[in-house]
Amino acid sequence: MQTAVKKMLSWQAALFLAGGLLAGFLVIRFSDLPGRFAPVAILALAFPFVAMMATDFRRFLLMAVTLSLPIALDVNFKHLFENQAGAATIGVSVRDVLVVLLLLWWIVETVALKKRSFHFFPRITVPAFLYLEACILTLLWAPRSDLAIMEIVQMSKALILYFIVANQLRSEDDVRLVLRVLTATVLLEGALAILQLVSGRSLALDLLGEMQVDTGEYGRLERVGGTLGHPNRLAMYLELLLPLCFGLSLLEKKRGLKLFAGLSFGFGLAGMILTGSRGGWIGVLVAMLLFFFWLVRNRHVALGRILRLAVFFLIILSSVGLLFSETIENRLFGEDYNSAIGRIPMFQIAWSIIKDHPFGGVGINNYAVDMREYNDTLIGRRFTTIARPVHNMYLLIAGETGLLGLSLFLWLLIVTLSTLVNCFRSRSALVSISAISILAGLCAFSIHGFVDKHPPGGNAQFYLLLALTAALYVLPDGETVC
């Protein structure tokens, strides 16, 4: 018996030694690859070894997919930027690979256990799918089908992510895991934003999606973008998740995890201020007011705890506000280089486009193609170099996909919000407080959408929150009833 064990151990040692040597050789070879290919290849090589250390591979993949949301680690086959609001690339990202792995594991698990584990989530899936269909329909008349296809591919990937993740959130423990990882990304993005401000320049993290900005005559970065590549994109990311940080602090029982959630909120709020996004600031303030209002009406949290949390929020808000008061003052009262007044012709152009193409719009991701033809107003002639689409998510959707697309998106948004409201009444504190937190974040996102142009169709983070909403609604009756 001992001889057999020794032989087995010797074979294992030989196998690990051979695997280590092979891995070392491949790392050396991968280091010679150009650009982004080298780190992507090295990470792909390391992934199996990290995955083997996980006790639950499904939950490991769920965590990895969530962690990849703010990271643009990808290989692009085509890049085409012509001031469109939507996608400018077609490629494969680490997030795409992780989603495919999660799908394959789901299939293997279903076949091996011979147990059906599938939900369609019609309340959310139907309007989400119809919105995608409306966007695909615009291919029939879009002047630039290549730009349209780029956005449709991104939207399809986001919808697939939603459906797979929603089906993998099978218990409150799964939901709690995703909430913790999302909170960790807020901490990381906030810390990175502060580092960008302190250093006064980009941090050479273009591999992760950081925009490499030439500060030119200014000498320093005025606004930060984290790994999202643009200040407004970072603001939209943070505003969706900041209420979630406070919600998690109420759900955690261990002091260390409560501190982690509070610290994440503080860093995230600092990052939000440093984006310089005034629409994001307003959205977050309104969202936090709604968050506390709904908490007061929630039977799972005592009024004393809510008051202590409100005081903590005011302390953090005051501290961060004083620390970055110059940034706030400059954005609110400083020179905006006609940014505000320049949006008036943008709105007028959007209205002209919608009047000319009321049903189907000009085509998904095609707003900027013929936009200048509609710049016929007196104030618009002062801004002859208007190159960017309208800074209003709803007008942009209507301009690109018509009133049909806008109606379907609003249906999706309203159904999601109403589903979360229904979850307020859950017997589970986790479901109820999570629903309040997600709803507050979506309210901030919706408010910010009135003054920003980033479309939600290809926003993976937005669709992951839809997945959380769907999962909260259908968790087993033993855990919750929504």
RARATA-V700828 format. One line per field, one symbol per residue. ss: DSSP state (2 for helix, 1 for strand, 0 for the rest). A space follows every 50 residues. Layout:
# RARATA-V700828
ss = ???
This chain:
# RARATA-V700828
ss = 02222222222222222222222222222200000022222222222222 22000022222222222000000111111000000000111112222222 22222222222220000000022222222222222222220000222222 22222222222222222200022222222222222222222222222220 00000222000000022200000000000022222222222222222222 20002222222222222222222200022222222222222222220000 00222222222222222222222022222222200000000222222222 22222200000000000000222200000222000000000022222222 22222222222222222222222000002222222222222222222200 00000000022222222222222200000000
